[in-house]
Amino acid sequence: MTHGFIFAVTGPDYTGLARQAAATVAQHNPDIPIDLYTDQPCDDPVFAKVHQLSTSGPRPRFEALLRSRFDRTLYLDADLFVIAPLDDVFDVLKHFDIAAIHDQRGNMGTHTLALHSKPIPAAFPQYNGGVIGLRRSDATRAFLTQWQSEFEASESGIDQPILRELLFDSDLRIATLPVQYNVIDPDLIRSFDSRTPAPRILHSSLLRAGYKKSTSRAQTPQELYGAPFMAFIQAWQEADGTLQNRPHPAPVPSFADTHPSQKVHPENDFAMRYRKNTRLRRWWSGLKVPFIDS
């Protein structure tokens, strides 16, 4: 069975951002092919194949997932950094139809509390659409087609509530991956220590906003999250028995223990450069998420 990563983006900005993200995938997963679906020309050798999208709609992930040449596919959004190997997700997809991570901001009226057509029990999470593993089958193809159809017929403009409802009603085998495989809110893991697995993916929408301001964009996790936090992540990974072949590594205290007064928010250092930019302030206020200063 074949397996590989895919990105799906439109426009030059997001295609450039996908190249940046794909470089981090290749760094930690050098033997797994990465495909790009885009409406832009791209000859970056980080991609095994570049596929031209047939349309330039708002959610190219649908077309990419439906067209994926792999038996087991891991779709990734472009606004993230991969910081560890992800080959174990493909092992999960040998036994499950779909793999995803619940959205950590589960009490947001803008998206995670939004409903599609009916109430869903709070105990059933909304999954983030930015990291999705899929095993190819007639059932998953039908699921993707229905998800795309209902999204295109919806006026909400967001696809995660539809995904949640369809998964709740489906017979697909769902693997809910640990939060470390798609860390959206870094403050959520601020109090984690080396008794828990270390992060594999750091995912931030600020990369989308910053990339369009090419003079000041974050190109590394250190630029976005800060050197102290990333040094903590590295030590955490070195002490992670699920990543290393050391059964009894030295324990690593949590970031909250070693930096008790320092919060970890991408919007601190990086986004503060844009606070005087009215267009970014309007974009950020539209998310209804406040800036939090250290």
C-alpha positions as CSV (number, residue, x, y, z in Angstrom):
1,M,0.0,0.0,0.0
2,T,1.3,3.4,-0.9
3,H,1.3,6.3,1.5
4,G,2.2,10.0,1.3
5,F,1.5,13.6,2.3
6,I,-0.5,16.1,0.4
7,F,-0.9,19.9,0.5
8,A,-3.7,21.8,-1.4
9,V,-3.5,25.5,-1.9
10,T,-4.5,28.3,-4.3
11,G,-2.8,31.5,-5.1
12,P,0.9,32.4,-4.9
13,D,1.0,33.3,-1.2
14,Y,-0.5,30.0,-0.1
15,T,1.6,28.0,-2.5
16,G,4.7,29.7,-1.1
17,L,3.5,28.9,2.4
18,A,2.9,25.2,1.4
19,R,6.5,25.1,0.2
20,Q,7.7,26.3,3.6
21,A,5.6,23.7,5.4
22,A,6.6,20.9,3.1
23,A,10.2,21.6,3.8
24,T,9.6,20.8,7.5
25,V,7.7,17.6,6.5
26,A,10.7,16.5,4.4
27,Q,13.2,17.3,7.1
28,H,11.5,14.8,9.5
29,N,10.0,12.4,7.0
30,P,12.7,12.2,4.3
31,D,11.5,8.9,2.7
32,I,7.8,9.7,2.4
33,P,6.6,11.5,-0.8
34,I,4.9,14.8,-0.6
35,D,2.4,16.0,-3.3
36,L,1.1,19.5,-4.0
37,Y,-2.2,20.4,-5.5
38,T,-2.3,24.0,-6.6
39,D,-3.4,26.4,-9.3
40,Q,0.1,27.9,-9.5
41,P,3.2,26.8,-11.3
42,C,5.7,25.2,-8.9
43,D,8.9,23.3,-9.5
44,D,10.1,23.0,-5.9
45,P,11.9,19.6,-5.6
46,V,10.5,19.1,-2.1
47,F,7.4,17.9,-3.9
48,A,7.4,14.4,-5.5
49,K,4.5,15.5,-7.8
50,V,2.7,18.8,-8.4
51,H,-0.9,18.5,-9.6
52,Q,-2.9,21.3,-11.1
53,L,-6.2,21.9,-9.5
54,S,-9.2,21.9,-11.8
55,T,-10.8,24.7,-9.9
56,S,-9.7,27.4,-7.5
57,G,-12.4,27.1,-4.9
58,P,-12.2,28.0,-1.2
59,R,-11.5,24.4,0.0
60,P,-9.0,22.7,-2.4
61,R,-8.5,20.0,0.2
62,F,-11.6,18.2,-1.2
63,E,-10.3,17.8,-4.7
64,A,-6.8,16.9,-3.4
65,L,-8.1,14.2,-1.1
66,L,-10.4,12.8,-3.8
67,R,-7.6,12.7,-6.3
68,S,-4.8,11.6,-4.0
69,R,-2.7,8.8,-5.6
70,F,-1.9,7.3,-2.2
71,D,-3.7,4.4,-0.5
72,R,-3.1,6.2,2.8
73,T,-3.0,10.0,2.7
74,L,-2.1,12.5,5.3
75,Y,-3.4,16.0,4.3
76,L,-1.8,19.0,5.9
77,D,-2.7,22.7,5.9
78,A,0.0,25.0,4.8
79,D,0.1,27.1,8.0
80,L,2.0,24.7,10.1
81,F,5.5,23.4,11.0
82,V,6.1,19.6,11.2
83,I,8.7,19.1,14.0
84,A,8.9,15.3,14.3
85,P,8.3,12.1,12.3
86,L,4.7,11.3,11.3
87,D,5.1,7.8,9.8
88,D,3.1,6.3,12.7
89,V,0.0,8.0,11.4
90,F,0.2,5.9,8.3
91,D,0.4,2.8,10.5
92,V,-2.8,3.9,12.2
93,L,-4.5,4.2,8.8
94,K,-3.9,0.5,8.2
95,H,-6.6,-0.1,10.7
96,F,-8.8,3.0,10.6
97,D,-10.6,4.9,7.8
98,I,-9.9,8.4,9.0
99,A,-7.5,10.0,11.5
100,A,-7.8,13.5,12.9
101,I,-7.3,15.6,16.0
102,H,-10.0,17.4,17.9
103,D,-10.0,21.2,17.8
104,Q,-8.5,22.4,21.1
105,R,-10.6,25.6,21.0
106,G,-13.8,23.7,21.4
107,N,-15.8,26.6,22.9
108,M,-15.5,29.1,20.1
109,G,-18.8,30.5,18.7
110,T,-17.1,31.2,15.4
111,H,-16.5,27.6,14.4
112,T,-16.3,24.9,17.1
113,L,-19.7,25.7,18.6
114,A,-21.3,26.2,15.2
115,L,-23.8,23.5,14.1
116,H,-24.6,22.3,10.6
117,S,-28.1,21.0,10.6
118,K,-28.7,19.4,14.1
119,P,-27.3,19.4,17.6
120,I,-24.4,17.0,18.3
121,P,-23.5,15.8,21.8
122,A,-20.7,17.9,23.3
123,A,-18.9,14.6,24.1
124,F,-18.3,14.1,20.4
125,P,-15.5,16.5,19.4
126,Q,-15.3,18.7,16.4
127,Y,-12.2,17.7,14.4
128,N,-9.8,20.2,13.0
129,G,-9.7,20.1,9.2
130,G,-6.0,21.0,8.9
131,V,-4.5,17.6,9.6
132,I,-6.5,14.7,8.2
133,G,-5.4,11.1,7.5
134,L,-7.5,9.1,5.1
135,R,-7.4,5.5,3.9
136,R,-8.7,5.2,0.3
137,S,-11.9,3.2,-0.1
138,D,-15.3,3.5,-1.6
139,A,-16.7,4.5,1.8
140,T,-14.2,7.3,2.4
141,R,-14.6,8.5,-1.2
142,A,-18.4,8.7,-0.7
143,F,-17.8,10.5,2.6
144,L,-15.5,13.1,1.0
145,T,-18.0,13.7,-1.8
146,Q,-20.8,14.2,0.6
147,W,-18.7,16.6,2.8
148,Q,-17.8,18.6,-0.3
149,S,-21.4,18.7,-1.6
150,E,-22.8,19.9,1.7
151,F,-20.1,22.5,2.2
152,E,-20.7,23.9,-1.3
153,A,-24.5,24.1,-0.6
154,S,-23.9,25.7,2.8
155,E,-23.9,29.4,3.4
156,S,-21.8,29.3,6.5
157,G,-18.4,29.2,4.8
158,I,-16.9,26.8,7.3
159,D,-16.6,23.1,6.8
160,Q,-15.7,21.7,10.2
161,P,-19.2,21.6,11.6
162,I,-20.3,19.6,8.5
163,L,-17.3,17.3,9.1
164,R,-18.3,16.8,12.7
165,E,-22.0,15.9,11.8
166,L,-21.1,13.6,9.0
167,L,-18.6,11.7,11.2
168,F,-21.1,11.5,14.0
169,D,-23.6,9.8,11.6
170,S,-21.1,7.7,9.7
171,D,-19.9,4.2,10.1
172,L,-16.3,5.1,9.4
173,R,-13.7,3.9,11.8
174,I,-12.3,7.2,13.3
175,A,-8.9,7.4,15.0
176,T,-8.7,10.4,17.2
177,L,-5.0,11.3,17.3
178,P,-3.4,12.9,20.4
179,V,-3.4,16.7,20.6
180,Q,0.4,16.7,20.0
181,Y,-0.2,15.8,16.3
182,N,-1.9,19.2,15.7
183,V,-1.0,21.7,18.4
184,I,-3.2,24.8,17.6
185,D,-3.1,26.4,21.0
186,P,0.5,26.3,22.5
187,D,-0.7,27.4,25.9
188,L,-2.7,24.2,26.1
189,I,0.6,22.2,26.3
190,R,2.4,24.8,28.5
191,S,1.8,22.7,31.6
192,F,2.7,19.4,30.0
193,D,6.0,17.7,31.0
194,S,7.9,14.8,29.6
195,R,5.4,12.3,31.1
196,T,3.4,13.0,28.0
197,P,4.5,12.7,24.3
198,A,6.1,15.7,22.7
199,P,4.5,17.7,19.9
200,R,4.7,16.6,16.3
201,I,3.0,19.5,14.5
202,L,2.7,23.2,15.5
203,H,-0.2,24.8,13.6
204,S,-0.9,28.6,13.6
205,S,-3.2,30.7,11.5
206,L,-0.9,33.6,12.0
207,L,1.4,32.1,9.4
208,R,-1.3,32.7,6.8
209,A,-1.6,36.4,7.9
210,G,2.2,36.8,8.2
211,Y,3.1,35.3,4.9
212,K,1.2,37.9,3.0
213,K,3.5,40.5,4.7
214,S,6.6,39.1,3.2
215,T,9.0,41.5,4.9
216,S,8.1,40.2,8.4
217,R,6.9,36.7,8.1
218,A,7.8,33.8,10.4
219,Q,9.8,31.2,8.6
220,T,10.8,29.0,11.5
221,P,9.1,27.9,14.7
222,Q,11.6,29.9,16.7
223,E,10.5,33.1,15.0
224,L,6.8,32.4,15.7
225,Y,6.9,30.8,19.2
226,G,10.1,32.1,20.6
227,A,13.5,30.5,21.3
228,P,12.7,29.5,25.0
229,F,9.6,27.6,24.1
230,M,11.2,25.8,21.2
231,A,14.2,24.9,23.4
232,F,11.7,23.4,25.8
233,I,10.1,21.5,22.9
234,Q,13.5,20.1,21.8
235,A,14.3,18.9,25.3
236,W,10.9,17.4,25.5
237,Q,11.3,15.5,22.3
238,E,14.7,14.2,23.4
239,A,13.0,12.8,26.5
240,D,10.1,11.3,24.6
241,G,10.3,7.5,24.6
242,T,7.8,7.4,21.7
243,L,10.4,9.3,19.6
244,Q,13.7,8.1,21.0
245,N,15.2,4.7,21.7
246,R,15.9,5.6,25.3
247,P,13.5,3.9,27.7
248,H,14.5,6.0,30.8
249,P,15.5,9.5,29.7
250,A,15.9,12.3,32.2
251,P,12.6,14.0,33.0
252,V,11.9,17.4,31.6
253,P,9.7,19.8,33.6
254,S,6.9,21.7,32.0
255,F,7.4,25.1,30.4
256,A,5.0,26.5,33.1
257,D,7.4,25.2,35.8
258,T,10.6,26.7,34.2
259,H,9.0,29.9,32.8
260,P,6.1,30.5,35.3
261,S,5.4,34.1,34.2
262,Q,5.8,33.6,30.4
263,K,2.8,32.8,28.3
264,V,3.1,31.0,25.0
265,H,1.0,32.6,22.4
266,P,2.0,33.1,18.8
267,E,0.2,36.4,18.9
268,N,2.7,37.8,21.4
269,D,6.0,38.6,19.7
270,F,5.2,37.9,16.1
271,A,1.8,39.4,15.7
272,M,2.7,42.5,17.7
273,R,4.7,43.7,14.7
274,Y,1.3,44.0,12.9
275,R,-0.8,45.6,15.5
276,K,-0.5,48.9,13.8
277,N,-1.6,47.4,10.6
278,T,-5.4,48.1,10.4
279,R,-6.0,45.4,7.8
280,L,-4.5,42.7,10.1
281,R,-6.4,44.1,13.1
282,R,-9.7,43.8,11.1
283,W,-8.7,40.2,10.1
284,W,-7.8,39.2,13.7
285,S,-10.9,40.8,15.2
286,G,-13.0,38.8,12.7
287,L,-11.8,35.7,14.5
288,K,-13.1,37.1,17.8
289,V,-9.9,36.0,19.5
290,P,-8.2,38.7,21.7
291,F,-4.5,39.4,21.7
292,I,-2.9,38.3,25.0
293,D,0.2,40.1,26.0
294,S,2.9,38.5,28.1
